[in-house]
């Protein structure tokens, strides 16, 4: 097996009490917008079963350049700014993954 060239990660967002509805609505908007990005191969929107106030996005981008573009798009910047004061740590916690292919 060799490592794939794409970028895989999870983005976890722990919503503070009282902000659940507005953060979930904003997360749905970023989910819709990101899936339309040319370099996006996968962008799954989940909440944790045992803690539904925690959003987990599973993301796959074709390349580092595509991920970097995603981070700079207006919809991503607006979403990250919107989260400030509404989530733990003021933004998502990113975990980059090693994806393998045959």
N, C-alpha and C positions, 0 to 999 in steps of 0.2 A: 504494500500500500504506500502511496505517496501523498504528501500533503497537497490539498487543493489550493489554487491561487486566489480563490474568492475569500471574502471576509465574512465570518460568521460570528454572531454575538447574541447575547441576551441583554436587554435593557429592563431593569427592574425599577418600578416606581411605587413607593410606599406612600399612599395618600393619607394626609392628616385628617382627623375627624372634622366633619362639617363641610369638607370639600369634595366628597365622593362623586356627587352627580356632575358637577362642573368639570372635574378632571376626567372622568370617564367620557363625557361628551367631547372634550378636547382631544382625548386619546383616540376616539373613533375618527375624528377629522384627520389627525396625523396618519392614522392607519390607512385611510382612504387615499390621501395625497401621496404617501410614500410608495404604495403599491403601483402607482402610475409612473414612478421614476424609471427611466430606461435601464439603469444599472441595478435595480432591485430584482433579485431572483426570488426572494421570499420575505414576507413581513407578516407574522402571525400575531394576533392580539389575543391575549389570555389574561385571566385573573386566577389567582391561586384559590383552589377549592376550599382550603381551610381558613384562608384570610382573603376574602374578596376585595378588600381595600388595597390589595397589592396587585399591580399590573405587571405582567411579564410579556415583553415583546421578544419574539425570536426573529432575528434578522439575518438575511444573507444578501450580500452585494457581490457583484461580479468581480470587483477589484478594489484595491485600496483607493484608487482615484474615484471610483463610484461612491464609496463610503464617504470620502472627504467631501464630494459634491453634495451628498445627502445632508451632511452636517451643516453645510453652508446655505442650503436652500431657505428661502424666506419662510416657508411653512414649518421647517424644523426649528429655525431660530425663534420664531414666534411662539411655538409650542414650549420650548425650553424656558423662554422668558415668562410665559404664562404660569409655569409650574412653581416659580419662586414664591415661597411663603405658603404653598398649598401641599407640599410633599416633603417627606423627610430628606434632608440634605439639599433641598431646593432644586433637585433634578434627578434624573435617572442614574442608577448605578449600573455601569457597563461591565460585562464580563465577556472578553474575547475568547473564542473557542478555536481549537484546531480541528478542522474538518478534513476527513480522509476520503479518498476515492480509490477505486481499484486501479 
